[in-house]
Amino acid sequence: MAGSHHPPDDNDPEHVRTTHTTHSELDTIFRAVSHPTRRHTLRVLDRTEDPKTVDELASTLAAEPIPSASTDSGQLVTSLTHCHLPHLADVELIDRTSDDHVTATPATTDVVHLLDTALVTFD
């Protein structure tokens, strides 16, 4: 029945994982994905298997521009390095490797799916 609420299954690993996220942590995640460049970054990393340097990531973002985002790779490198990637790393949606490459985390796919679902639902 549409709109009916079913209690979560305690044996479902997805339920077990999400029950450990506090409201405060969830608010922090939503703040991290509130910027279009961060959402675009997550989508790019989610479909990329190999780690990317910040320069490679900036080039990819510039080649696939989104409305109101910079297409200048130099500006993107600066904003990624000093603003966007730290926000995403703080909530463990990306990892930075020791050689300064950027990769998606296991949570990235879940968040991208959530964002895509929201786009379809609220469009």
Secondary structure, DSSP 8 states (H G I E B T S, - for coil): -TT------TT-HHHHHHTT--HHHHHHHHHHT-SHHHHHHHHHHHT--S-EEHHHHHHHHHHS--TT----HHHHHHHIIIIIHHHHHHTTSEEE-TTSEEEE-HHHHHHHHHHHHHHHHH-
